[in-house]
Amino acid sequence: MFCQVDPDQVLAVHDVSSTYHVPMVLEKQGFTTSLGKSLHLQRLKIAPELILRGANAWDAWKASTCQEDHHKSVTIALVGKYTSFADSYMSAIKSLEHSAMACKRRLILILVDSSLLHEESKASSSIEYDKAWETVKAADGILIPIGFGNRGTEGMIAAAKYAREKKIPFLGICLGFQVAVIEYARNVCNLPHAGSVECKSLQNTFHLAPDRPVLRQC
């Protein structure tokens, strides 16, 4: 009341099912009009084709996001080693969200710690092992993103093997692509010791058999 803000400049951004709905919430409250007045945008001479382009872009945005809640869902399992901090995969997550909207699907993204998919984790925590695999097996698609070092790599390889054998849509990015190649080399090309210099613990084995295939990340 005494903050020197005009009533028409007070906006309420309530909770919405998707952050992509926020621009429409603001637009309904006259945000663009208020902002235009404050910046004196009405003084600008804008070419009609630019106005039309902006209108078309806005219509496309609403068409892509408004019906999101009514779309058929698609579940993607992101199998990585930094799942406790989702921001590590923000670019991949946002790409999945945009792709889902373009395909008229509602994305259900589940992060799976790749370390839990390794057979060794079954002995220490069979419940977490079974739960992780239950999640992977229930997914419509599997994505293995970037990663560094050996931790969790064997779990990624196991997930890639499952995707290949069960013909589940799969995407490997960076280390994830290397993992897919390693899995294929081991289980299809009969090269059981195939690995990558990206996995430090495997480096010690290479001097024993220099003819073993090694992937190098550029």
C-alpha positions as CSV (number, residue, x, y, z in Angstrom):
1,M,0.0,0.0,0.0
2,F,2.9,2.4,0.7
3,C,5.6,0.9,-1.4
4,Q,5.2,3.3,-4.3
5,V,4.0,0.6,-6.7
6,D,0.9,1.1,-8.8
7,P,-1.8,-1.6,-8.4
8,D,-1.6,-2.6,-12.0
9,Q,2.1,-3.4,-11.5
10,V,1.4,-5.9,-8.8
11,L,1.5,-9.4,-10.2
12,A,0.6,-12.8,-8.6
13,V,2.6,-15.7,-9.9
14,H,0.9,-18.7,-8.3
15,D,2.0,-22.2,-8.5
16,V,1.5,-23.9,-11.8
17,S,2.0,-27.4,-13.0
18,S,4.8,-26.4,-15.3
19,T,7.2,-23.4,-15.3
20,Y,6.4,-23.1,-19.0
21,H,3.0,-21.8,-18.0
22,V,4.3,-18.8,-16.1
23,P,4.5,-16.5,-19.1
24,M,0.8,-17.1,-19.8
25,V,0.0,-16.3,-16.1
26,L,1.9,-13.0,-16.4
27,E,0.3,-12.2,-19.8
28,K,-3.2,-12.7,-18.4
29,Q,-2.5,-10.1,-15.7
30,G,-1.4,-7.5,-18.3
31,F,2.4,-7.8,-17.7
32,T,3.3,-7.1,-21.3
33,T,1.1,-4.0,-21.5
34,S,2.5,-2.7,-18.2
35,L,6.1,-3.4,-19.2
36,G,5.5,-1.7,-22.6
37,K,4.2,1.4,-20.9
38,S,7.1,1.5,-18.5
39,L,9.7,1.2,-21.3
40,H,7.8,3.4,-23.7
41,L,7.7,0.7,-26.3
42,Q,4.8,2.3,-28.0
43,R,7.1,4.9,-29.3
44,L,9.0,2.4,-31.4
45,K,8.1,1.7,-35.0
46,I,8.0,-2.0,-35.4
47,A,7.7,-3.6,-38.8
48,P,4.5,-5.5,-39.4
49,E,6.3,-8.7,-40.2
50,L,8.1,-8.5,-36.9
51,I,4.8,-8.1,-35.1
52,L,3.4,-11.1,-36.9
53,R,6.5,-13.1,-36.2
54,G,6.1,-12.4,-32.5
55,A,2.4,-13.2,-32.5
56,N,3.1,-16.5,-34.3
57,A,5.8,-17.4,-31.8
58,W,3.5,-16.6,-28.9
59,D,0.8,-18.8,-30.4
60,A,3.2,-21.6,-30.9
61,W,4.4,-21.3,-27.3
62,K,0.8,-21.6,-26.0
63,A,0.0,-24.5,-28.3
64,S,3.1,-26.4,-27.1
65,T,2.5,-25.8,-23.3
66,C,-1.2,-25.3,-22.7
67,Q,-2.2,-28.9,-23.4
68,E,0.8,-30.5,-21.6
69,D,-1.2,-31.8,-18.7
70,H,-3.6,-33.6,-21.1
71,H,-0.9,-35.3,-23.2
72,K,0.0,-39.0,-22.9
73,S,2.9,-39.4,-20.6
74,V,6.3,-40.8,-21.4
75,T,8.7,-42.1,-18.7
76,I,12.4,-41.6,-19.2
77,A,15.1,-43.0,-16.9
78,L,18.2,-40.9,-16.7
79,V,20.9,-43.2,-15.5
80,G,23.9,-41.2,-14.1
81,K,26.3,-40.9,-11.3
82,Y,25.4,-37.3,-10.1
83,T,21.7,-37.9,-9.6
84,S,21.8,-36.4,-6.1
85,F,22.2,-33.0,-7.7
86,A,19.9,-32.8,-10.7
87,D,21.4,-29.5,-11.8
88,S,24.4,-31.5,-13.1
89,Y,22.1,-32.7,-15.9
90,M,20.1,-29.5,-16.4
91,S,20.8,-29.2,-20.1
92,A,19.8,-32.8,-20.8
93,I,16.7,-32.4,-18.6
94,K,15.6,-29.2,-20.4
95,S,16.2,-30.9,-23.8
96,L,14.0,-33.8,-22.7
97,E,11.3,-31.4,-21.6
98,H,11.3,-29.5,-24.9
99,S,11.4,-32.7,-26.9
100,A,8.4,-34.1,-25.0
101,M,6.4,-30.9,-25.6
102,A,7.2,-31.0,-29.3
103,C,6.1,-34.6,-29.5
104,K,2.9,-33.8,-27.4
105,R,3.9,-35.9,-24.5
106,R,4.0,-35.2,-20.7
107,L,7.5,-36.1,-19.5
108,I,8.0,-38.2,-16.4
109,L,11.7,-38.0,-15.7
110,I,13.3,-40.4,-13.1
111,L,16.9,-40.1,-12.1
112,V,18.6,-43.4,-11.3
113,D,21.9,-43.7,-9.6
114,S,24.0,-45.9,-11.9
115,S,26.0,-47.2,-9.0
116,L,22.9,-49.0,-7.8
117,L,22.6,-51.0,-11.0
118,H,25.9,-52.8,-10.6
119,E,25.8,-56.3,-9.3
120,E,28.2,-55.4,-6.5
121,S,25.5,-53.1,-5.0
122,K,23.1,-56.0,-4.8
123,A,25.2,-57.6,-2.0
124,S,25.3,-54.4,0.1
125,S,21.8,-53.2,-0.6
126,S,19.5,-55.6,-2.4
127,I,16.4,-53.4,-1.8
128,E,18.0,-50.3,-3.5
129,Y,19.4,-52.5,-6.3
130,D,15.9,-54.0,-7.0
131,K,14.2,-50.6,-6.8
132,A,16.7,-49.1,-9.3
133,W,16.3,-51.9,-11.8
134,E,12.5,-51.8,-11.4
135,T,12.6,-48.1,-12.3
136,V,14.8,-48.7,-15.4
137,K,12.6,-51.6,-16.6
138,A,9.5,-49.6,-16.2
139,A,10.8,-46.7,-18.3
140,D,9.8,-46.0,-21.9
141,G,13.3,-44.8,-22.7
142,I,16.8,-44.7,-21.2
143,L,19.3,-41.8,-21.3
144,I,22.9,-42.1,-20.1
145,P,24.5,-38.6,-19.9
146,I,28.0,-37.2,-19.3
147,G,30.1,-38.4,-16.5
148,F,33.7,-38.7,-15.4
149,G,35.7,-41.5,-13.7
150,N,35.0,-45.1,-13.0
151,R,32.3,-44.9,-10.3
152,G,28.9,-46.1,-11.5
153,T,30.2,-46.9,-15.0
154,E,29.5,-50.6,-14.7
155,G,25.9,-49.8,-13.8
156,M,25.7,-47.6,-16.9
157,I,27.0,-50.5,-19.0
158,A,24.3,-52.8,-17.5
159,A,21.6,-50.3,-18.3
160,A,22.8,-50.0,-21.9
161,K,22.9,-53.8,-22.2
162,Y,19.3,-54.0,-21.0
163,A,18.2,-51.3,-23.5
164,R,19.8,-53.0,-26.4
165,E,18.5,-56.5,-25.5
166,K,15.0,-55.3,-24.8
167,K,15.0,-52.8,-27.7
168,I,14.2,-49.9,-25.4
169,P,14.9,-46.4,-26.9
170,F,18.3,-45.4,-25.8
171,L,20.4,-42.2,-26.0
172,G,24.0,-42.0,-24.8
173,I,25.7,-38.6,-24.4
174,C,29.4,-38.2,-24.1
175,L,30.4,-40.9,-21.6
176,G,27.0,-42.4,-22.2
177,F,27.9,-43.0,-25.9
178,Q,31.2,-44.5,-24.8
179,V,29.3,-46.8,-22.5
180,A,27.1,-48.0,-25.3
181,V,30.1,-48.8,-27.4
182,I,31.8,-50.6,-24.5
183,E,28.7,-52.7,-23.9
184,Y,28.4,-53.7,-27.5
185,A,32.1,-54.5,-27.7
186,R,31.9,-56.7,-24.6
187,N,28.6,-58.5,-25.3
188,V,28.3,-58.6,-29.1
189,C,31.8,-58.4,-30.4
190,N,33.1,-60.8,-27.7
191,L,35.7,-58.5,-26.3
192,P,35.0,-58.9,-22.6
193,H,37.9,-56.6,-21.5
194,A,36.8,-53.6,-23.6
195,G,36.9,-50.4,-21.7
196,S,37.8,-46.7,-21.8
197,V,40.6,-44.6,-20.5
198,E,37.9,-42.4,-19.1
199,C,37.5,-45.1,-16.4
200,K,40.6,-44.8,-14.3
201,S,40.5,-48.2,-12.7
202,L,40.7,-49.9,-16.1
203,Q,43.9,-48.2,-17.1
204,N,46.0,-50.6,-15.1
205,T,44.8,-53.5,-17.2
206,F,45.7,-52.0,-20.5
207,H,49.5,-52.6,-20.2
208,L,48.8,-56.4,-19.8
209,A,47.0,-56.6,-23.1
210,P,47.8,-53.7,-25.4
211,D,45.6,-55.1,-28.2
212,R,42.5,-54.6,-26.1
213,P,40.2,-51.9,-27.6
214,V,40.4,-48.6,-25.7
215,L,38.1,-45.6,-26.2
216,R,39.6,-42.2,-25.9
217,Q,37.5,-39.1,-25.2
218,C,38.3,-36.0,-27.3
